Amino acid sequence: MVSAVFAELKAASPDGVRYLTLRLEDDTFVHIIESAAEDGSSPIPKLRAFQAFQDGIRDRCVEPPLRSGATVVGNYRMLDES
């Protein structure tokens, strides 16, 4: 289902946002969103595919999703350095 989010992002190509989804060995998913907006907002929640992905998410998860911020403390060729 998240593949539809990436397809819509590719088609819409919104400026100032980057999105990465990782699946860990324990089947936990980590979604990383970077937004260039000063207020930290992102166009991703407005995408139809993302809204469909979120619909019923609590029924698909053992634990509800957690949202938290992060600070990059080191970066070597993983993130754009501009």
RANORJO-V384274 format. One line per field, one symbol per residue. phi: phi as a letter, one per 40 degrees, with the letter a starting at -180 (. if undefined). burial: + if it has 24 or more other ideal C-beta (glycine too) atoms within 12 Angstrom, else -. A space follows every 50 residues. Layout:
# RANORJO-V384274
phi = ???
burial = ???
This chain:
# RANORJO-V384274
phi = .cccccccccccfccgbbabbbbcdcgcbbbbbbbccdcgcbcdcccdcc cccccgccccbcbcdbbacabcbaabgcbccc
burial = -+--+--++----+--+-+-----------+-+--------+++--+-++ --++----------------------------
